[in-house]
C-alpha cells in the first residue's frame, strides 16, 4: 500500500482521459475484489434531528428550518426488528446513526451498546456513526461487538472551514485515531458537490489515503441539497464527476470498500453500473439514508439481477467480533467530558440559513 500520496499525484489520476481512468480503476478493483460482488448495507437513523452542529449540508442541524421530523433514541427491540427486516432483504450490515455532536456516557450510550450487541448476535456487521468519541468509548463499542465506526472527513482540510464552524478537522482525525486503538474497522469518506474545487476532492483523498492503515471503508456521497440548509441551492454534480471520484478512490485505496452512498436517486442505472465498473463495491439500501431519499431495495435487487451482481455476505473482509455482555465489560464508563474543538469562525451562508430559520 502506498501511504505517501500527494495532491498532485491524485489530481493526475482524477484528470486522466476517462477511458484510461476506468481501465486502470477496473484493473485494480479486480486485483483486490470480486467485481461481481457488492455489499448491501442498511442505514438506520436511531436518533433524528436536533443536532447542535452547523454542517452546511445537513438537514438534522437544529439551527436550520427543514421538514425533518425529529425523534428520540429508538428502543433496542425496535432496532432489532429493523435489522431483521434489513437482513431479510439482503443487507449484511446495519449502520446506526445518531444526530449527536459527540457521544456522552450515560443511559443513551448504554442503550446503543445494547443495540450493537443485539445486531451482532444476528450475524450482521454493525456500524455506528455517533459523532466524536473517546478512546474508552471506542473500546466499549468494540467490546459490544461493533464491526465498523463511521466518521466522515466530509471534504479537504482546506475547504472544511467553509462547511462547518462548530468543530475542527483535527477532531475527525482524533476520533479515527481513537477507533484505531481498538479492533473496530474505520469507515470514513466524504461528500462531493458542496461547492468545493477538484483540488479539495483530491485533498480529502490525500487525508484518507495517507492514513496507515487506510480506512477499510470509504463512502463517496453526492450532495443531496435539502431545502432550508445553507446548501439548498447548489446544483447536483454530474455522473461523470461521481465516476471519476469513485475510480480515483479505488486506485489510491485498492483494498478499501468504496461505498456508493448518498445521491443515488439522481443516478441512472447506467451511471451506477459505471461506478461499479470503476470500483464501487458497496451501496446503502432502503428508502432513506438517515433523512434523504434513497432507491427502494426492490429496485436495487432488480438492478443487481440486470448487472449480474451478488450481495456480499457478512464478515468476508474481517472475522465477526465477539460480543462481551455489559456485566462482563472491562471498560466501564468514565463520565468523560472531552473538550472537542469549537473553532469560532462564522460561515456567511450558514449564518444566513440560521437567520432565515429564525424568521
C-alpha positions as CSV (number, residue, x, y, z in Angstrom):
1,X,0.0,0.0,0.0
2,X,1.2,3.5,-0.9
3,X,0.7,5.9,2.0
4,X,2.6,9.0,0.8
5,X,0.1,10.2,-1.8
6,X,0.3,13.9,-2.8
7,X,-2.5,16.1,-4.0
8,X,-0.7,16.5,-7.4
9,X,-0.4,12.7,-7.9
10,X,-4.1,12.2,-7.1
11,X,-5.1,15.1,-9.4
12,X,-3.1,13.5,-12.2
13,X,-5.2,10.3,-11.7
14,X,-8.5,12.1,-11.4
15,X,-7.9,14.1,-14.6
16,X,-6.8,11.2,-16.8
17,X,-8.8,10.6,-20.0
18,X,-11.9,8.8,-18.8
19,X,-11.4,5.5,-20.6
20,X,-7.8,5.3,-19.2
21,X,-9.0,6.1,-15.8
22,X,-11.8,3.5,-15.9
23,X,-9.5,0.8,-17.3
24,X,-6.9,1.4,-14.5
25,X,-9.5,1.5,-11.8
26,X,-11.2,-1.6,-13.0
27,X,-7.9,-3.4,-13.2
28,X,-7.0,-2.5,-9.6
29,X,-10.5,-3.5,-8.5
30,X,-10.3,-7.0,-9.9
31,X,-6.9,-7.5,-8.3
32,X,-8.3,-7.0,-4.8
33,X,-12.0,-7.6,-5.0
34,X,-14.6,-9.8,-6.7
35,X,-16.0,-7.4,-9.4
36,X,-19.5,-9.1,-9.3
37,X,-20.0,-8.8,-5.5
38,X,-21.4,-5.6,-3.9
39,X,-22.1,-5.2,-0.2
40,X,-25.6,-4.1,0.7
41,X,-25.9,-2.1,3.9
42,X,-28.9,-0.5,5.6
43,X,-28.5,2.9,7.3
44,X,-30.8,3.4,10.2
45,X,-31.4,6.8,12.0
46,X,-31.7,5.8,15.6
47,X,-32.0,9.4,16.8
48,X,-33.0,12.0,14.3
49,X,-32.7,15.8,14.3
50,X,-31.7,18.4,16.9
51,X,-28.0,18.3,16.2
52,X,-26.1,21.3,17.6
53,X,-23.6,21.3,14.8
54,X,-23.8,23.7,11.8
55,X,-22.8,21.4,8.9
56,X,-23.9,23.3,5.8
57,X,-25.2,20.2,4.1
58,X,-27.2,18.7,7.0
59,X,-31.0,18.9,7.5
60,X,-30.6,17.5,11.0
61,X,-28.9,20.6,12.3
62,X,-31.2,22.2,14.9
63,X,-30.4,25.7,13.7
64,X,-31.8,25.3,10.2
65,X,-35.5,25.0,9.3
66,X,-36.1,21.8,7.3
67,X,-39.0,19.4,7.2
68,X,-37.1,16.7,9.1
69,X,-39.2,15.1,11.9
70,X,-37.0,14.7,15.0
71,X,-37.3,11.6,17.2
72,X,-35.8,10.4,20.4
73,X,-33.5,7.5,20.6
74,X,-35.1,4.3,19.3
75,X,-35.6,1.3,21.6
76,X,-33.5,-1.9,21.3
77,X,-36.3,-4.1,20.2
78,X,-37.4,-1.5,17.6
79,X,-33.8,-1.5,16.2
80,X,-33.7,-5.4,16.2
81,X,-36.9,-5.5,14.2
82,X,-35.5,-3.1,11.6
83,X,-32.2,-5.1,11.4
84,X,-34.2,-8.4,10.8
85,X,-36.1,-6.7,8.0
86,X,-32.8,-5.5,6.5
87,X,-31.3,-8.9,6.7
88,X,-34.3,-10.5,5.0
89,X,-34.0,-8.0,2.2
90,X,-30.3,-8.8,1.5
91,X,-28.4,-6.4,3.8
92,X,-25.3,-7.8,5.5
93,X,-24.5,-4.6,7.5
94,X,-26.6,-2.2,9.6
95,X,-25.2,1.2,10.2
96,X,-26.9,3.1,13.1
97,X,-26.7,6.9,13.0
98,X,-27.5,9.3,15.9
99,X,-27.6,13.1,15.4
100,X,-25.1,13.8,18.2
101,X,-22.1,16.1,18.2
102,X,-20.3,13.5,20.4
103,X,-21.0,10.5,22.5
104,X,-21.7,11.1,26.2
105,X,-21.5,8.4,28.8
106,X,-24.9,7.5,30.3
107,X,-28.2,5.8,29.7
108,X,-28.5,6.6,26.0
109,X,-25.0,5.3,25.1
110,X,-25.6,2.2,27.2
111,X,-28.7,1.7,25.1
112,X,-26.7,2.0,21.9
113,X,-24.2,-0.6,23.2
114,X,-27.1,-3.0,23.7
115,X,-28.2,-2.3,20.1
116,X,-24.7,-3.2,18.9
117,X,-24.8,-6.5,21.0
118,X,-28.2,-7.4,19.6
119,X,-27.4,-6.9,15.9
120,X,-24.0,-8.6,16.2
121,X,-25.9,-11.7,17.5
122,X,-28.0,-11.6,14.4
123,X,-24.7,-12.4,12.5
124,X,-24.8,-9.0,10.8
125,X,-21.9,-6.4,10.6
126,X,-22.7,-3.5,12.9
127,X,-21.5,0.1,12.1
128,X,-22.2,3.2,14.1
129,X,-21.9,6.9,13.4
130,X,-22.4,8.8,16.6
131,X,-20.1,11.8,16.3
132,X,-16.8,12.2,18.1
133,X,-15.8,9.5,20.6
134,X,-13.0,9.0,23.2
135,X,-10.7,6.0,23.3
136,X,-12.7,4.5,26.2
137,X,-16.0,4.9,24.4
138,X,-14.4,3.2,21.3
139,X,-13.3,0.3,23.5
140,X,-16.8,-0.1,24.9
141,X,-18.2,-0.2,21.4
142,X,-15.6,-2.8,20.4
143,X,-16.5,-5.0,23.4
144,X,-20.2,-4.9,22.4
145,X,-19.3,-6.3,19.0
146,X,-19.0,-3.2,16.8
147,X,-17.6,-4.1,13.4
148,X,-17.1,-0.5,12.0
149,X,-17.2,3.1,13.1
150,X,-18.1,5.8,10.6
151,X,-16.7,9.3,10.9
152,X,-16.5,11.1,7.6
153,X,-13.9,13.8,6.9
154,X,-16.5,15.4,4.7
155,X,-14.1,17.3,2.5
156,X,-10.5,18.6,2.4
157,X,-9.0,20.3,5.4
158,X,-8.8,23.5,3.4
159,X,-12.5,23.5,2.4
160,X,-13.7,22.2,5.8
161,X,-13.8,25.6,7.3
162,X,-16.3,26.7,4.6
163,X,-18.7,23.9,5.5
164,X,-18.6,23.5,9.3
165,X,-17.6,26.0,12.1
166,X,-18.6,24.1,15.2
167,X,-15.8,21.5,15.1
168,X,-12.3,21.2,13.6
169,X,-10.9,18.9,11.0
170,X,-8.5,17.6,13.6
171,X,-11.4,16.4,15.7
172,X,-12.3,14.0,12.9
173,X,-8.8,12.6,12.7
174,X,-8.6,12.3,16.5
175,X,-11.8,10.3,16.6
176,X,-10.5,8.0,13.8
177,X,-7.3,7.6,15.9
178,X,-9.3,6.6,18.9
179,X,-11.2,3.9,16.9
180,X,-7.8,2.6,15.6
181,X,-6.8,1.8,19.1
182,X,-9.4,-1.0,19.1
183,X,-10.2,-3.9,16.7
184,X,-13.1,-1.9,15.1
185,X,-12.6,-1.1,11.4
186,X,-12.8,2.5,10.1
187,X,-15.4,3.9,7.7
188,X,-14.6,7.4,6.6
189,X,-15.3,9.3,3.4
190,X,-17.0,12.5,2.3
191,X,-19.3,14.5,0.1
192,X,-18.7,15.9,-3.3
193,X,-20.8,18.7,-4.9
194,X,-20.7,21.1,-1.9
195,X,-19.1,23.9,-4.0
196,X,-15.6,22.6,-3.5
197,X,-12.9,22.5,-6.1
198,X,-11.5,19.4,-7.7
199,X,-8.3,20.1,-5.7
200,X,-10.4,19.8,-2.5
201,X,-11.7,16.3,-3.6
202,X,-8.0,15.3,-4.1
203,X,-7.2,16.9,-0.7
204,X,-9.8,14.7,1.0
205,X,-8.4,11.6,-0.6
206,X,-4.9,12.6,0.5
207,X,-6.1,12.8,4.1
208,X,-7.7,9.4,3.8
209,X,-5.1,7.6,1.7
210,X,-2.1,8.7,3.9
211,X,-3.7,7.2,7.0
212,X,-1.9,4.0,8.0
213,X,-3.7,1.7,7.7
214,X,-6.1,3.2,5.2
215,X,-9.8,3.1,6.1
216,X,-11.4,-0.3,5.4
217,X,-14.4,1.6,4.0
218,X,-14.8,4.9,2.2
219,X,-18.3,6.3,1.4
220,X,-18.4,8.6,-1.6
221,X,-21.6,10.8,-1.2
222,X,-23.0,13.2,-3.7
223,X,-24.6,16.2,-2.0
224,X,-28.4,16.0,-1.7
225,X,-29.4,19.6,-1.5
226,X,-32.2,19.9,1.2
227,X,-34.4,23.0,1.4
228,X,-33.7,25.0,4.5
229,X,-30.0,24.1,4.6
230,X,-27.2,26.6,3.6
231,X,-26.5,24.4,0.5
232,X,-30.2,24.2,-0.7
233,X,-29.5,26.0,-4.0
234,X,-26.4,24.0,-5.1
235,X,-26.9,22.2,-8.4
236,X,-26.3,18.4,-8.4
237,X,-23.0,17.2,-9.7
238,X,-22.8,15.2,-13.0
239,X,-22.5,11.4,-13.0
240,X,-19.1,11.8,-14.6
241,X,-17.8,13.6,-11.5
242,X,-19.0,10.7,-9.4
243,X,-17.5,8.1,-11.7
244,X,-14.1,9.9,-11.6
245,X,-14.2,10.2,-7.8
246,X,-15.1,6.5,-7.4
247,X,-12.3,5.5,-9.8
248,X,-9.7,7.7,-8.2
249,X,-10.6,6.4,-4.7
250,X,-10.3,2.8,-6.0
251,X,-6.8,3.4,-7.4
252,X,-5.4,5.2,-4.4
253,X,-7.0,2.9,-1.8
254,X,-7.1,-0.5,-3.5
255,X,-8.2,-2.7,-0.6
256,X,-10.9,-0.4,0.6
257,X,-14.6,-1.0,0.2
258,X,-15.7,2.1,-1.8
259,X,-19.3,2.9,-0.9
260,X,-21.7,4.4,-3.4
261,X,-23.7,6.4,-0.9
262,X,-26.0,9.5,-0.9
263,X,-27.2,10.8,-4.2
264,X,-28.1,7.5,-6.0
265,X,-31.7,8.7,-6.6
266,X,-30.2,11.2,-9.1
267,X,-28.2,8.5,-10.9
268,X,-29.5,6.2,-13.7
269,X,-28.8,2.5,-13.6
270,X,-26.3,3.0,-16.3
271,X,-24.5,5.6,-14.2
272,X,-24.4,3.3,-11.2
273,X,-23.2,0.5,-13.4
274,X,-20.2,2.7,-14.4
275,X,-19.5,3.4,-10.8
276,X,-19.4,-0.4,-10.0
277,X,-17.1,-0.9,-13.0
278,X,-14.9,1.9,-11.6
279,X,-14.6,0.1,-8.3
280,X,-17.6,0.9,-6.1
281,X,-18.5,-2.3,-4.2
282,X,-21.0,-1.3,-1.6
283,X,-24.3,0.5,-1.5
284,X,-26.8,1.6,1.1
285,X,-30.3,0.1,0.6
286,X,-33.7,1.3,1.8
287,X,-35.9,4.2,1.0
288,X,-33.9,6.7,3.2
289,X,-30.3,7.5,4.0
290,X,-30.9,8.8,7.5
291,X,-33.2,11.6,6.2
292,X,-32.6,11.9,2.5
293,X,-34.2,9.8,-0.3
294,X,-32.7,6.6,-1.5
295,X,-33.7,4.0,-4.1
296,X,-36.1,1.3,-2.9
297,X,-34.4,-2.0,-2.0
298,X,-36.5,-3.9,-4.6
299,X,-35.2,-1.5,-7.3
300,X,-31.7,-2.3,-6.2
301,X,-32.2,-6.0,-6.3
302,X,-33.6,-5.7,-9.8
303,X,-30.5,-3.7,-10.8
304,X,-28.3,-6.4,-9.3
305,X,-30.1,-9.0,-11.3
306,X,-29.6,-7.0,-14.5
307,X,-25.9,-6.5,-13.9
308,X,-25.2,-10.0,-12.6
309,X,-24.2,-8.6,-9.2
310,X,-24.4,-10.6,-5.9
311,X,-24.8,-9.2,-2.4
312,X,-21.7,-9.7,-0.3
313,X,-22.0,-12.0,2.7
314,X,-21.2,-10.5,6.2
315,X,-17.7,-10.8,7.7
316,X,-15.9,-11.5,4.3
317,X,-13.2,-8.9,4.9
318,X,-12.7,-9.4,8.6
319,X,-14.0,-12.0,11.1
320,X,-17.0,-11.4,13.2
321,X,-16.2,-9.7,16.5
322,X,-17.2,-11.4,19.8
323,X,-19.8,-9.7,22.0
324,X,-19.0,-9.1,25.6
325,X,-22.1,-8.6,27.8
326,X,-22.5,-5.5,29.8
327,X,-22.0,-7.3,33.1
328,X,-18.6,-8.7,31.9
329,X,-17.3,-5.5,30.4
330,X,-13.7,-4.5,31.3
331,X,-14.2,-0.9,30.0
332,X,-16.5,0.9,32.3
333,X,-17.9,4.5,31.7
334,X,-15.6,7.2,32.9
335,X,-18.0,10.1,32.7
336,X,-15.6,11.9,30.4
337,X,-16.1,15.4,29.3
338,X,-13.6,15.9,26.5
339,X,-13.1,19.4,25.1
340,X,-13.7,18.9,21.4
341,X,-12.9,22.0,19.3
342,X,-15.2,24.9,18.6
343,X,-13.2,26.9,16.1
344,X,-15.4,30.0,16.5
345,X,-15.3,31.4,12.9
346,X,-18.5,32.1,11.1
347,X,-19.6,30.9,7.6
348,X,-21.8,33.5,5.9
349,X,-24.2,31.1,4.2
350,X,-24.6,29.1,7.4
351,X,-25.5,32.3,9.3
352,X,-27.9,33.3,6.6
353,X,-29.7,29.9,6.8
354,X,-29.8,30.2,10.6
355,X,-31.3,33.7,10.4
356,X,-33.9,32.5,7.8
357,X,-34.9,29.7,10.1
358,X,-35.5,32.1,13.0
359,X,-37.6,34.4,10.7
